Amino acid sequence: ENKKEKMKYVFLIFFMDLLPQYAGKSLGRDDSNPKPFEDIKNEIAGYTDVAKAIIDLAVHGKAQNRSYERLAVFADTIGPRLSGSKNLDAAIKYMFSALQEDGLENVHLEPVKIPHWERGEEFAMMLEPRNHSIAILGLGSSVPTPPEGITAEVIVVASFDELHKRAQEAIGKIVVYNEPFISYGETVRYRSQGAVEAAKVGAVASLIRSIASFSIHSPHTGWQSYHPDVPRIPTACISVEDAEMMSRMSLRGAKIVVHLKMGAKTYPDSPSFNTVAEVVGSKYPEQV
């Protein structure tokens, strides 16, 4: 029972950062009896000692490294869990059981339809100025290349502005984005919008420098979005190292030719579930 109470307090700590956006609003299950923000703030402040005890338990006590160990088991056992994949099904079953075993309440699954896209076999090879295997990972929802692949000259740009200024040069080419990493939130637009912007100027494919501050020749992928009125072109991420190398080659005036082959497939939306669990308060069970 003591453990259960501590779990309830953990959730209060997590929600502290969210409170400013709910100022003056009810946190109940309905809109009756709204609780003033100051009252909520004072109530949470009263849990300072409890919060410190939980932090000490997690950092120095019996729960030390427990989160890391649980994450390791989950990642090792399930692996990547792409939308619509069997791994995702396994992850949902795993978490459903884990949440029940941990004693959370109202653990249930909510049916939902989700996108089902598979990356398939893919590779990229630089043919000029030399043979070089380029590490790629197709971006989520990318269309495939034709079965024979795409072989085209590369244009390297550092920004959307540069792409637009050099629009005539991009026609029929593969656009390589070597955008500088500023922050994930700001730089990720090159991944989400890169294919669309490249297609607008007539490119045949786009390769995006991984949205990461650090790389060990490791592409970092994620979802991207097409626009209904813009042609869909194949798109993948490449490592920071390869993006930088092609940028250097381009600045020296070298002609870069790349062969790209992607076997991505998009299927109808698949049935899946939202996995939901709750920690019901003992004093105010009607509040979320």
Disulfide bonds with the S-S distance in Angstrom:
none
